[in-house]
């Protein structure tokens, strides 16, 4: 009976969490009276995000199979399969936004509460809960429209929001590609709501508005008929993410597309005329998380710092991203400067400028073993950092700002390492530095961090804790070194084999050299795995560097 009740409760919770993604909630049940009563629905939705990502991949596969089996021809471009590198770049940005947000989100709500306490014009009794709920829904959505529009049409706003747009793919993972600094710009568009909207209602609808926008980031769902003129849909939002000239500065809505229709920024998708291509007008061509987050902020600050006078400096910051001193009267820039993109209906095989380098320089066709090893290494790292971020979310109260700051640093370092591998080939000298850095990270820094966060209960107990403490870092270290040796056998010989006088371009594939060189390391690593002792691991590493 208890098990059945637990299962029913769990199923009800999953259904409620899923419906919440579409803004389907009970207004009375979600009319909270205190900020402390408002759940963190974004954190609760993370398992739903993951489930929807897998469902989208399955849907794309079925659509492609159907088109192939029945040889269907449509002017509409088929949904593209999500690329691993782009998904990691997008979800990684979300990881950074969520962890850093534990420190930064208080900025917005603190300002809002202070203003509400000082300038609020009217305070509603409980019998007005439904009215307050509706006012908050409309007010937050309208404020989002203007905040979003400002983030596109003011260069300083674009410096944060560009993170969400610099993916060249468009799928559900793109929805998670969020900025860590955008909150410092958009907050001010919401503050007028403090005149009438209580802080709990504002916090609730701010989250629901964000959650609603998750499902619209997909190519799977076609235009939705009359709904296209009422709510924001995948079709409308595909236009918003396009880099085609007709897509620029269109469809800013969060939930209700009526704001775009009212304010003249609405643009329908032209499915049968010109397919939408995604990204920014000048793509950044990297998966480095720091570049993804801050590349345009760096540009804005540099441009303002080198401006010829205060007027130009001001314009560089507060005019549009396309503004130039040569045409100062054009606030958003000259539309003719927007790069044209190929029309895939007219030329289906046109080069659309995808940045899609081989992982760590391994071609899946030419070096399948190396590509598989590096892929496993990247995925294990990435899953580890995502799970770690979830643990930090659950233990944020006990971690405090110091612990959260350390967690942000951990996420930045791990994701930066992943990004460097995703960016493709490295110079040989960089490989050496990177390899040593990865070894130090896993064998020295990792155990120290495990001890630190284990004290807060982030890692849990039992098998998971043991896995994270020892087996995972040893496995990752071994995978990375295997990839290094497969990539450049001479790299390994330069470090150790030369002392045996057995240098050669393909020494690694000679069984005698494997026996002569590798056996001691493998004995050490096997001993480490069997005994759980770091001494064996350090000994194996010393032999590698000897």
Secondary structure, DSSP 4 states (H G I P E B T S, - for coil): -HHHHHHHHHHHHHHHHHHHTTT---TTTT--SSGGGS--HHHHTHHHHHHHHHHHHHHHHHHHHHHHHTT---SSPPPPPPPHHHHHHHHHHHHHHHHHHHHHHHHHHHHHHHHHHHH------GGGHHHHHHHHHHHHHHHHHHHHHHHHHSHHHHHHHHHHH--S--SHHHHT---SSTHHHHHHHHGGGGGTS-HHHHHHHHHHHHHHTTTTS-SSS---GGGGGTB--HHHHHHHTB-SGGGTT----SSBTHHHHHHT------TTT----BS-SS------HHHHHHHHHHHHHHHHHT-SSHHHHHHHHHS-TB--GGGTT-TTB-GGGSPP---TTT-TT---------BTTB-TTT-HHHHHHHHHHHHHHHHHHHHHHHHHHHTHHHHHHHHHHHHHHHHHHHHHHHHHHHT----HHHHHHHHHHHHHIIIIIHHHHHHHHHTTTSS-SHHHHHIIIIIHHHHHHHHHHHHHHHH-HHHHHHHTGGGGT---TTGGG-HHHIIIIIHHHHHHHHHHHHH--HHHHHHHHHHHH-
